[in-house]
Amino acid sequence: MTVNEVFRLRNQGRKEEAYEAARAIYATDKSPYASAAMFWTAVDMLKMRVSEDCIEEAGKIYKALERLLPNVKDEKGWMHDALKKCNVLIEKGEKRTKLLEEGPEHLKTGIWGEELAAACLREKGYVILERDWHSKHRDIDIIAQQGDCIVFIEVKTRRNRDYGNPIQAVNYQKQGNLLRAINHYIHYRKFDNPWRFDVITIVGRMGTTMPEIEHIEDFRLNYR
């Protein structure tokens, strides 16, 4: 396995394989190129661990990245920026965990629903790229990858259907805000992958029987 092949695996979305391959190379090769591969694949793993709520493990990866950074060339400051963003991700993950344990009931319900949605997606083979991605006052609950397709997911959680089906909350105004956030993300990440928008609805309560989960793929945005 070469460093070029590591980056090829990473570009294909096979991030865990890329990380393990980079670790094997870095064990015997501390050159700048091998170190860069180790750094970026570790960043990928940190993001995955945060998305899985494995915050303690993400923290360990963060400390390893801090130790690695002085040994890599970072003339444009991209790695320093990535490390700062990793720290923000960990803080957000810690905050989400705390809210799930101690927050008000409506926030607990929303976070619980997003955790279920993320678990459902992982079981289907999706790779979670981002959680709670913000663009100004707009946000995207989950950004995932299925094959070469980027999937933007809105999660709607309700305790019951007393006030209608949760899908009704994805109204015209919400769809417009979501599309603007999606366009910002596409421009920000500079990717040209195909993409789609999904909705996951969850009806139920924490600590009770299994909730009703519905995954609506390729939900058509009115603005699209």
Number of C-alpha atoms within 10 A of each C-alpha: 10 11 19 12 13 25 22 14 18 19 12 12 18 15 23 16 14 28 24 15 21 27 20 13 20 18 10 9 13 14 12 13 15 21 21 23 24 28 26 20 24 24 23 18 20 25 24 21 20 25 24 17 17 16 22 14 13 26 18 12 20 21 10 13 20 14 10 14 16 10 14 18 14 13 8 8 9 11 19 15 10 14 17 12 14 22 15 12 22 23 15 16 23 17 13 19 17 12 16 17 11 11 15 10 12 12 14 19 22 17 20 19 26 24 17 17 26 24 16 16 20 15 10 10 13 19 22 23 19 19 24 18 17 14 16 8 7 15 17 21 20 23 23 21 19 16 15 13 14 22 25 24 27 25 24 22 27 22 17 15 10 7 9 10 15 19 18 10 13 16 11 13 11 13 18 16 16 24 19 15 21 23 11 15 18 15 11 9 8 9 10 11 11 10 16 15 19 18 24 23 21 27 19 18 17 12 7 7 8 10 19 13 16 14 16 14 13 14 13 12 17 11 12 7
